[in-house]
Amino acid sequence: MDSPSTPATADFSLASPRRTKVVLLGDQSVGKTSLITRFMYDQFDNTYQATIGIDFLSKTMYVEDRTVRLQLWDTAGQERFRSLIPSYIRDSSVAIVVYDITDRQSFLSTSTWIDDVKAERGSDVMIVLVGNKADLSEKRQVTIEEATAKSTQMNIMFIETSAKAGLNVKSLFTKIALSLPGLDKDGQADAKNIQIDVTTQQAAAVPEASQCNC
């Protein structure tokens, strides 16, 4: 007697998650490593240690009806490592450009980091502007309105986070996973950046990010 045939639904070749390279950029001490640590391990280390060169971590996300494997590349913010950065941007799908909301210069520097990304990847990349250290809102040097205006002008995503408090960190990476191009059912890539609207917040609380419908 013939053994029963394997049902077509048992094709496990479809289960292999897509790998997406995400590179984190920004000046020294804005919290790039802390964001990754919070996302990966739900931990925060108060001891600051500068990233030397490039670090790499990977995490699989399960969001809605899709599985996405994010390759997170943590880059050094020090000027002496700047020459290494373009080679890591070159094949990235997502660039997270981080600044410290209490350090205005780090916000001004994001323009250069974004220019570097566009020089290497053109429009074939999703760019997210992230204002970190939102738990220190009383020391704020960059307003939400100013950062929102910049993201709108550049047609990129924007969100404020606190790696220390764990606020909006999961939301950041979830929004990225849901916005990745080429994951829709008909296989058509949509590289349009989606702005994340962050509304007025209190010093001790950062609201969940929501997608802007504008």
Beta strands, then each sheet from edge to edge (+ up, - down):
strand 1: 18-26
strand 2: 54-63
strand 3: 66-75
strand 4: 94-100
strand 5: 126-132
strand 6: 157-160
strand 7: 196-197
strand 8: 210-211
sheet 1: 2+ 3- 1- 4- 5- 6-
sheet 2: 7+ 8-
end
